[in-house]
Amino acid sequence: MLSFQRLEVYQRSIEFVVLAIEIIGELPAKGHADIADQLRRAAQSQPLNIAEGAGRSSRPDMARHYAIARGSAMECAAVLDVMKIQQTIKPQRYERGVDLLSSIVAMLTKMI
């Protein structure tokens, strides 16, 4: 196991990717490809940037990647809000997603 894989924030971001895939799988077949793609890309960006930041040797480089991951987490929260308004996400999935994202944002804020 690599060092970044031990980070709680990384593990939570992977949990969110799994949840995002489940949410996307439950979307109606037509008319939601754009929001599904937005959620997929922002969800994947989180663990990728956490891993890249952990691999950087300078503090400013690390912080930049962690800030990008935090921005992606916030973007995911906005996507979930849009899905809630559109009534295309189950309430329990919305709540779980927001809980995970709140935790991820808090951890990344401390790391930056």
N, C-alpha and C positions, 0 to 999 in steps of 0.2 A: 504494500500500500504506500502510495506517495504521500508526502507531508500534507498537501492541500486536501487530500481525501479524508484526512482525520479531522479537518475543521468542521465544527458544527454548522457554520453558515453554508459551507459547501454541501453538506449532507441535507440540510433543509432545502437548499436550492434544487437538489436532485429530487427530493420529495415533491417540490412544486412542479417540476417538469413532468413527473408521473401524473400528478393531478391535472395539469394542463392538457395532457394527451387524453385523459379520460373525459374532460370537459369538451374538448374538440370532437371526440368520438360521439358525444351525445347531441351535437348540434344538428338542427334540421339539415337535410341533404342539400337544399337549394338556398342560395342567397346569403350564405354566411362564410364563404371562402375567404373574404378579405379579413374579417375579424379573427377567423381561425388562424390564418397565416400570421397576423400581427401577434396573437398570443403565443403561437409556437416560437416565433423568432425572439420575442422578448424573454420568454421563459428559458430558452436555450442560451441566451446571452449571459444569464446570471452565472451558472456554474463555469462557463467557458472563461468569463472575465475574472472570476475568483481564482481559478486555476492559473491563468496567465499572470495575474497580480502576485500570487504566491511564488511564482517562479522568477520574478524580477528581483534584481539585486539592490536597486536604489529605492529609497522610501518614497520619493515623488512618483516613480513609475508604478509602484505597488498601489499607492493611493489613487492614482488615475484609473487603474483598472477596477479597483473596488468601487470607485465613484460611478463608473460606467455600469457596473453590476447593480448598484443601488438604483440608478436611473431606470434600468430595465425592470427592476422589481416594482418600482412605482408605476411604470407603464403597464405592467401586468395588472396592477390593482385598478387602474383606469379602465382597462379592457373588461375586467370582471364587473365594474360598475356599469359599463355600457351593456354588457350581457344581462345584467340584472334588470336594467330599464327595458330591454328588449324581451325580457322574460324567456331567455334562451339558456339559462343556467339554473340548476336546482339550488334551492336556498342552502342546503347543507354543504354543497360544493363551494358556493360563494363564501360562506362563513369559514370553511377550512382554508380556502385560498387566501382570504384576507388575513387570517391568523398566521399562516405561514409567511406571507409577504411582510406583515408587520414585524415578525421576528427577524426575518432576513434583513430588512431595512435597518432595524435597530443594531444588529450585529455589525453590518457594514459601516454604519455611521461611526461606531466606536473604532473600527479598524482604520478608517480614513483619518 
